Amino acid sequence: MLHPDASGMKHGARSTPENCLGFVSHARLQAEHLPAYAPELNPVEGVWCEWKAHRLANHAAEGLDALAQLAIFEAIDMRRSQELLRGCVGGTGLPIRLH
């Protein structure tokens, strides 16, 4: 599935599924138009929700470096939880198959 950016293309033409079809020549690709702002369709929103509600809740970092280090640690730890990440993707309702 191809998700064109609605911000515009070369010479100011808007990116739509119709004008992206030239880029879609493979039978397994499909162009879809998404709204400019749709956090419910973004799997990263599920990750942020998990961080805010559980992993970083009630944590006061001593500075930006400490916060960055904690974020890296949590990202690595979350990467190990395939079930959680699949849930973030599945929560969007998008037809994405994960292997």
Secondary structure, DSSP 4 states (H G I P E B T S, - for coil): -B---TT--GGGPPP-HHHHTTT--STT--B----S--GGG-HHHHHHHHIIIIISTT---SSHHHHHHHHHHHHHHHHT-HHHHHHHHHTT-------
